[in-house]
Every structure is written in structure tokens, then in C-alpha cells.
Amino acid sequence: MRQPSLIARRVAAASVGLVVAAGAAACGPKDNDAKGAGGDSTPHKGGTLTVLNAQPQSDFDPARLYTSGGGNVPSLVFRTLTTRNRENGAAGAKVVPDLATDTGRPNKDATVWTYTLKPGLKYEDGTPITSADIKYGIERSFAPELSGGAPYLRDWLTGAAKYQGPYKDKKGLSAIETPDARTIVFHLNKPEGEFPYLATQTQFAPVPKAKDKGTEYEEHPVSSGPYRVVRNDNDGEHVVLERNPHWSGDDERKAYPDKIDVRSGLDSSVINQRLSSSQGADAAAVTTDTNLGPAELARVSGDKKLADRVGTGHFGYTNYIAFNPKVKPFDNPKVREAVAYAVDRSSVVNAAGGSALAEPATTFLPDQKSFGYTPYDPFPAGKSGNAAKAKGLLKEAGYAKGLTVTLTHSNSKDFETSPEIATALQDALKKAGITVKLQGLEDNDYRDKIHSVKTEPGFFLAHWGADWPSGGPFLAPIFDGRQIVKDGANFNTGLLNDKSVNGEIDAINKLTDLNAAAVRWGALDKKIGAQALTVPLFHPVYKRLYGSDVRNIVISDWTGVLDISQVAVK
């Protein structure tokens, strides 16, 4: 069962560019390879890259980070067994080797995975990286004082459910074997064909036991990547990275700049203004967590030079209506179907900032091959909804004179689950005879209410982002009945516990052919979608400015945002 902090951390991570989680067929800006404004467009080594962010790079410990593909800033310091492919578009949704020689060698039923480390790997102090260091790094992520990372290891590793980390249990995890300095073997309690994706998480970064300082390790984590931490002020508010002299290069990180200067705690409007002006050091600046808003995008779009400095991408992320079928009148499928037909996605997209920032969705899975995207629309109502069809379904459900319902949403101005989206739905459903009363809650109260089985409303706004680009971490948490949490944070909002769905999830998880698995995830999405337990609304689009001296823009389908391991500033 997933830990209660999962969705909060997933969404937060997406917003700050860690899970990138933060969040459809993505691509970088047109003709973006080795691109930069003015002068020589060829990327060169040297210079300082400035990162301007709203959220601090806190918890800079590989055990505590909840990242996908190794993260953005963290991936400059921590290498992992596998990582994301650092290429534009769909090619970037692939998992590739990092510290390991390959993406893993499974046994016949994918319950045992074996990795071999590349030869000659070293830390920033020149000492060798060993398989024992990776085992120790994983084990310390189980320590309660270092919690916060992805929960999968506790779920997947044999006998790991109650392990409390090496500080309390020095025996370690028997599920992880290190027969020699370059070999590491993982024993799982069930088949997991997507283990190579999990091995991209920073919990798989090596940590030398002799240098571990517990909760203080984040102040100077030992680097296995191209950069080392030389400064970390105010819990990640100001982080400075300089070259790791013992990094011998790798296949994924270009590491062009000599120095990375990460400054956080800035207002989003200030960040965009500084990137727009590109004065002084800001000419060589990027952001990993701040999008252009509707008003800013309108201004940028009118300036060709600025428009040429906007990176466009998509993170695997879906905004949707959720129903609790235990609450009347949503226990009646025809009522849920009526809502689906009544939704005006054009008005919802406009409320989310317009078509440049949101794309309409009729599938729960994002429009991306790696997720297994299969086009379908079980309740086709066109771009603006079908009020007549919705009224007919309401009549069949016994509500010929219409009905009144309450829609719960967040008061946060996030253009996702916020008042703008709720009001657009209210207006559309009114045309179908559904009077919608709005219940806006402060963000913490909203999350607490919708993620508790005891308090979950019948009709509310929700969203979900991917831990990696596959249908598994997208569909299983929301629709696997065995993941319903009765006394904690629950994300199976429709409380679906269908044996055929659960069984298909297990069957797909056994597949190590990820392309074959993707096809079946898409088919499962279509099957579940017909039950109208959710109404997909839109997938967000990321639009982010970068400085005029920044070159080599790479935006993959995995992250949806500029990959700072690829950029150059000279």
C-alpha cells in the first residue's frame, strides 16, 4: 500500500521540477538542438548557469528526494543505477543505464533483478563507488528520519515492509545482495517488469557509509555525478554546485557549465521578469519550477525574440473530475455519465489558461506512447459538451427535473483544481439541468477531505502525475482495489475494487517488454473509462522562459521541462 504522503509529494515535486514531477505527446521548442539567442549557437564548456526557482531545493539527501528519472538539479550530483534518456520528445521517455552497464537483467518472472556497475566509477574524493554503497544508500532511505522518497522499495523488496533502516537495524536488507563490488541483486516479493524505472529514483544513488551523517548528510552529500555541492544555505534556498574533478563523464549528462548557482524563494513574476530581461547573470539563467501564466504568455507571444526563448513540454499529468460512487446521486452510473456528457472542455481549457497551457483530455492516461495512450472517448460530447444527451441520461436516472450537487475544489490559484475550473464546470452543467454548488477549501483542508475514505465528497476536482512515463504508476494507485487506504491517504477515489482490473494490473506488471506492457495499459484505461468513475478534463502544458545566453535546450517526454544537465551558457 502506498504511503499517505504520495500524492502531496508527487504534485509538489512536479511543480518544483523534481518529478519532471512535477508533469501527452511532448516535445521541445522547434529547432531547439544547440539553440541559443545570438552569437555562436554551438554549446561550449564553461561559465555559470543560474537557476531561478520559487521552491527551494530542500531535503537535498538522495534518501528523502521524491524524483523521477533522477530529478533535475539532484541528477547533477547523484547518479543512479538507471536514468532517463536525455533527448527531446518521445526518445526521452526511455529508461537507460547510468551507473549500471544495462537497465537490469530479470529472472524469468521478473522477481529478481541483477545489475553490474560500470568499471572505474568514483566519488568526488576519488574513492571507488561500489555495489555495497548502493545497497547502503537504499537501506538508509528506510530510516524514519530520512523518509520522503518514493514508497515502492518498501512495497516491492522481499521482507522490507517493517525495516527501519541501518541506524536501528544494522543487519540490513537481505533482499539486496552484493556478491562482489560491482554486482547488486534485488529480490522482489512479486513480479515487477518496470523495476528499471524505479532504479532511476535517487534512493538508488550510492552513499559511502563512512561519510553518512544522517540528517546532516544533505549539507554535503558525496557526489557521484558531474557536480559537487560547495554551498547549501537555508535548507536549499541557495545551492552552489561546482565540478566534480573525479567525474569521468557519462552517456547522459553533458555538464557544460563550470558552476551551477541555484537561487530559490523567488516570486514567480520576478523569475519570469528576470528571465525576460536577461540582464547580467540572468542571461545565463533558467528555471526548473516556474511556468508562464496566461497574462505573461500573451505578452511573450507578442515578442518574437522572447517567444524564441520559451521551452514547451508536457509532463505525464491529468486533471479530472472524480466521483465517489458511495455518495448519492453518484452511485447511479447514469448520473456520472450525464456529467461526462455535460462537460464543456473548451471552457475548462480556457479557465486553465487557454490552449497554449492546457490540452483537452478524454482519456485518463496522458497522450504519450510510453504510457500506452489509446485514443477513446466513452461519452463523446464534442468540444463544448452535449447538454441534450446529459438531460436524457438524467431522465433515465430519475431526475427529469434536474438535480442539485456540490462540487468540492481547492481555493489555490493553480488553474487545475481551483475556482476558475470549478466555475467553468458549474456553467456548463447548468445547461444540462444540473445545478452545481461550489465548495472551495483551503489547500490543506481540500487534500485532507478528498484523500480520506471517511470524508471523501461525491463530486470533486483532482489531478494525478506520473512517477515515471508508464501506465502502471498512473492507473494502479487510482484504480487498484488493493490500494484503497481506509485509515490513511487514499487515492483510489472511485473506490474501485474489481477483480478483473486488479488481475490485469498484476498480469501487466509481470511483463518486462515495456512496449507490450504499454499496449495493455492503454486497453485497461479504456475499460475503466467506460465506468465513468472519473471525467478527464485536460493535460497541462509547460511553457518556461530561459535566458538569452542559454543553449542546447532539451525537453523530453519524461520531464516536460528543460533538462539542465544538457544546457550550455557559452
N, C-alpha and C positions, 0 to 999 in steps of 0.2 A: 504494500500500500504506500502511496506517495506521502511525503511529509507535508504538513499543513502550510509551510512557507512557500510551496512550489510556485503557485501562480503569481503571488506577490513578487517573488524574486525574478520569475521569468519575465514578467511585464516590465519590472524596474530595469532589469538587465537589458532588455530590448531598447528601452528609452535612453540608456546611457552608452549604448554601443558595445556592451559586453556580449550579450547574446545577439549577435548580428550576423538582444537579444535584442533586445530588444525584436523589422520584423518585415505567388503569381509569377509570371514569366518575367524575370528581372533582367536588366541589362544596365551597363554603364552608359555614360554620355556618349553620343555618337562620335566616332573617330577619336576615342579617348586614349588610345595607346600612346604613351610617351608624350602626352599633351601638356602644354603649359602656355600661358599667355606671354607673348613677346619673346624675342631673342631665340637662342638655341633651344629647340624642343627636346633634344636628346638628354635623358637623365644622366646626371653625374653624381659621384660621391662627394660628400662634404656638406658643410652648412648646418644650420639648426632648424629643425621643424618644430613649430609651436602648435600645441593643441589647445584650443579654447573650448571648454566644456561647462555645462551648467552643473552637472553632478560630479562630485569628487570621486577619484579613483580609490575609494575606501576598501578596506579588507584586502590589501594587496598581499595576500597569502594564497598560494595555489589551492590549499585545502578549503578555503572559505569562498572562493570565487565561483559563481554560477555562470559559466560561459559556454558558448557553443563554438566548436572549431578552434578552441584555444583563446578566444577573445580577440580584442583589437590591441589595446595597449598591453595587456598581460602577455600576449603572444610574442611581444618583443623581448621579453625576459624569460618566459617559461616555454620550453619545448616539451612536447608530449609524444606519446607513442605514435599517434597518428594526428593529422591535422586536416584543415580544409584546403582544397586546391585553390591557389591564389590566382585565379583567372576570371575574366569577365563572364557574365551571364551564366548559362547552364553548365558550362565546364567547371565553374567554381562551386557547384553543388556536390562535387565528388569528394570522397574522403581519400587521402593519400598518406603514404608513410611520412613520418617525421624523424623521431629518434630511432624508430624501428626500420628494418630493411624492407618490410612489406606491411600490408594492412591487417595482418594476422592470419594464422593458419588454424582453422577449426577442425575438430574431430568430426566424425560422421553426423552426429546430431546437434552440433553447434553448442555443446555444453562445456567444451574445453577449448580454450584459445591460447595459442603459443606465439610468442614474439621473440625475435632476435634483434639486439641492438646493433646499430652500425658501429664499426670499429673506430677507435680514436676520439670518441666524444669526451669533451672536458667541460668543467665548470669554469667560472670566471677566475678562480685562483689557480687553474691549471691542473687540478686533481681530476682523475678519471670519473666519468659517470658510469655507474653500474646498475644492474638489474635490481640489486638489493636496495638501491636508493629510490627506485620507482616503487617498489613494494612498500618501503617505509613511508614515502610520500602519500600513498593511498591509505595506509593504516592510520596515519595521523589525522586524515580527514574525517575519521570516525570519532575523534575526541570531541566531547560535548562543547568544550571551549573554542573549538575551531569549526563549528557547524556553519552551514550556509550554502555548501556546494550541492551539486546535483545528488538526488537521493538514490539513484539507480544501483550503485555499488552495494548498498545495504540490502536492497531487494534481490539483486542478482547473484552475488557471491555466496557460495555454499557456506552455511553456518555463520554468516556475518550479521544476522538481524540484531543480535544483542551485544555485539562487540563495541567496546568503549574506547578504543584507541590505545596506542603503545604506552601512554603515560600511566594508565591504570592496568593494562594487560600486556605485559612485556612478551608474552608468548607469540603475539602477532596473529595474523590470519593464515590458517592452514590452507585456505582456498587459493592462496597465491604462493607458488613455488618458484625458487630461483636456483636451479640446478648448477648454474655457473654464472659468471659475472656479466654475460651478455644474453642470457636466456631468462625469460619470465613466462610462467604458465598460470592461467586463470581457470579455476573450476567453478562452473555456474550450476545453480540448482534447477535451471530449466533452459531449454534451447533459446538462444538469443543471436539471431543472424545479424543483428545490427550492432554487435559489440564494437566493430571498428569505429562506428560513430561515437560511441561512448568514450572510446580511448582518445578522443580529441579534447575531452574536458580537462581542465587544469589539475584535477586531482591525480592525473597520470604524469604530472611533471616530477622529475627526480628531486629529492630533498636529502642532502647529506645529513645523516643522523648527528654527527659531531657538531654541526653548525645550527641545529634546530634550537630555537629559543622560545618555543611555544607560541604564546600570543604575541610576543615581541618579534617573531621571525619576520613579520611583514615590513618592519622598519628597514631591513636589509636582507631580503630573500636572495639566496645564492643563484645567480643566473646560469641558465643552460642555453640561453638564446643570444642574439646578436648584441643586446644591450644589458647593462647592469644598472641597478638603482644607486645613485650617488646622493639623492636627496628625496625625502618624503616628509613634508610638513603638514600638520593639521589633518592627519588621517586621510591623506591623499589629495588634499586641496592643491598642493603644489608638489609635483613629482618631476624629478630631473633624471634622465637616463643618458648614459654615455656608453661608448663602445666597449664591448667585452673583448679584451685582447686575445682570449683563448677560444673565441668562436671561430670555427674553421669554415664557416659557410654552410648553407644547406640548400635544398632544392626549391624551397618555397619563399623564404624571406630575402628581399633584395637588400634591405638595410642601407640605403643610400646616405641619409644624413649622419653626421658625426654625433649629433646630440638631439635629444627629444625633450622639449620643455612643455610639460602638461600643467595648465592652469585652469582651475575649476572654481565653482561657486559664482559664476557669472550669469547675469540675466540673459535670457535668450535673445532679446532685442539688441543687447550690447554686443553679443557674439556676432550676430548677423551684420550689424553695422560695421564692426571692425573688419570682418572678412570682406565686406563690400568695399570699404575704403582701401584696404590692403596697404596701409601706410607702415613704413619701417618693418619691424619684425613680423607684423601681421600679413605682409605679402607672402611670407612663407608659413602660413598658418592653415589649419584645418579644424574641423570639429567632428567628434565621434558621437555626439548625442543631441545636436540641435538642428531641427528641421526649419525650413522656411514656412512661415504661416501664410494664410491666404492673401493678406494685405501685402506682405513682403514679397510674395511670389509675383503678384500683379506688378509691383514696381520693378522687380528684377527682369520680368519678361519683356518690359518695355525698353530695356537697355541691352543691346546685343552683346556688348563686352561682358556685362555681368551674367547674362544668360549663358554665355560660353563657359562660365565658371560655376555651373550648377551640375552636381553629380546626381543622377537619378537611379533609384534602385527600389527593390521590393524585398521585404523580409517575409518569411512564411508566417502569416498572421491573418486572422479572420475576426471581423467584428460581426456580432449576430444577436438576434433575439433568442432568448432562452425561455422555455416553458417548464413549469413544474406540473406534470400531469396528475399529481395528487391533490391539486388545488382546483376547485371548480371556478369557471366553466372549462378549464383547460384539460380536464380529464376526458373531455369529448374531442376526439381527433378532428372532427369536422370544424370545431371552433378554431383549432390550431391551423387547419388548412385555410380557413377563411381569412385569418390574419395574414398568412403567407400570400394569398392572392391580393389582399388589400394593400400590401406594402408598395409604396412608390419609391423605387430605388433611386430614381433621378433626384428626387427631393432630398433623400438621405445623403447621396453623394455631394450635393450642393451644400448641405449642412456640415459635411465633413471637410469642406474647403474647396470643393469643386473637383472636376475630373482629373486635374493635374495632381491632386493629392489623395484621391481615392478612386478605386475601380469597383463597379458593382459586382456582387458575388451571388451565385445561386447554388454553389457547392460549398461544403464545409472545408474541404481541402483547398489550399491555395492553387492558383493557376500556374503550376510548375511541374514539370515532368518527374522530378525526383520524388515528389510527394505522391505520385500516382494519379495526378489530376485527370479525372474523367468528366468531360462536359455533360451536365444533366440539369434539368430544371423540372422537378416533380410537380410544381404548381406554376406553370408558365402564365405570367400576367403582364408581359411586356415591360417596358422601362418605367411605366407610370402606374402600374397596378391594374387590377380588374375588379372594380367595385361591384359590378353586377354579379360576377361569379361568386364573390365573397358573400353577398347578400343571399344568394341561393343556398350556399352551404350553411349559413346561419339559420335559414328557414328549416332546412333538413335537421339541424341540431335542436330545433325547438325555440329558436329566437327570431321569429319572423318580424318582431317589432324592434329588433336590435338588442344590444346589451351594453352594460357599462362595466369597464375593467380598470384596474390600476397598473400603470407601468412604472416600475422602480428603476431609477438611474442614478448615476453619480453627479454631484454638483461640480466636479472638477472640469475645468475648461480644457479637455483633452481632445475634443472633436471625435470622440469614439463612443463613450458611454455617457456623454454629457447632455445638458439640456437642449442643445441645438438638435441633436439626433432625435431625442425624445419628442420634441415639438414637431419635427417633420413627420414622425410616425403618427402622432396624435392627429395631425391634419389629414393625413391620408386615410386613416382608419375611420374617421368621421364620415367620409363619403360612402363607406360601406355599412353605415349604421352602427358602428362601434364607437361609443363614447369613451375616451381614454382620459382618466385622471392621472396626473403625474405626481410621483413621489420621489422627490430629489433628496438624496442623502449626502452628507459629507463623506469623503472618500473612504475613510477607515470604517465608518458605520455601514457604508454600502458594501464593502468587501465582506465584512463580518456577517451581514444579513444574507447575502446571496450564496455564500460558501458554507452555510450551516444547514444541514438537513432539517433541523428543527425550526428554522426561521425563513427558509428559502421562499420567496414570493412566487406567485403563479406566473408572472409575466415581467421580465426584466431584460436589461441590456447586459451583454457580456462580451468578452473577447478572449482569444487564445493565441499564443505564439509558440513556435516550434523550438524544441531543444536541439534539433538537427533536421536537415531537409529530407524528411521521410514521413510517410503516413502514420507510422507507429506511434511516435510521441504526440501526434496530433489527434488521432482517433481514440487510442486506448484510454487516456485519462478522462475523456468526456463520455465515452460510451461503453466501457468495460464494466459490467456489473460488479465484478470483484474489487473494483477500485472505489466503490461507494464508501465514504467515510461517515459513519453515524455520529461519532463523538469528536470530530475534528473538522478541518477544512476539506470540504467535499467539492469536486469539480464535475462530477457526473450529474449535471444539473437536471437532466431528464429522468434521473433515477432508473435508467435502462439497465435491466439485468436479463438479457436474452441469451439463452444457452448457445444458440446458433451464432450470434455475434461474438460471444466470448470464445467459442471454439475456433472461429475463423481467425481471430486475433492470435490465438496460440499457434494455429497452423502457419500463419504468415511469419510469425517470429522464428519459426524453425528454418526459414529459407535464408541461405547465405548468398543467393543470387539476388542482389538488391533490385535489379531491373524487373525480375519476375515478381518480387515482393511488391514493387510499386504498382504493378497492374492490379494485383489483388486488393491493395489498399484502396485504389480507386473504385473498384467494384463494391467494396464494403461500404464506402462513403455513399454510393448511390443507393444501396439497400437501406441504410439507416436513414438517409434523407427523406425517403418516402413516408417515414413515420411522423414527420413534422414535429420533431422534438426541439428543433432549432429552426430559425429562419436566417440563413446567411445574408448579410447586408452588403458589406464591402471589404476589400483588402486595401490597406493603406499603401501609399506611395511615398517614398522618402525623397525629398528634394533638399540638398545641402550645398551651401556655398563652400568654395575653397579659395585660398589666396592666389594672387596673380602670378606668383613665382613657383607655384606647386605644379609638378609634372608627374607623368606616369600614373594616371588615375585608373584604378582597377576596382570595379564594383561587381561582386559575384552574386549569384542567386542564393548563396548560403547566408550572406550577411545583409545584403541590401544597402550597405554603406561603404564609403571609401575605405580601402584597406591600407592602413598607414605603414604596413611592412613593405609596401611597394613604392611609395611616393618618393620623389626626389625634390630638392629645393634649389638645385643649381643646374 
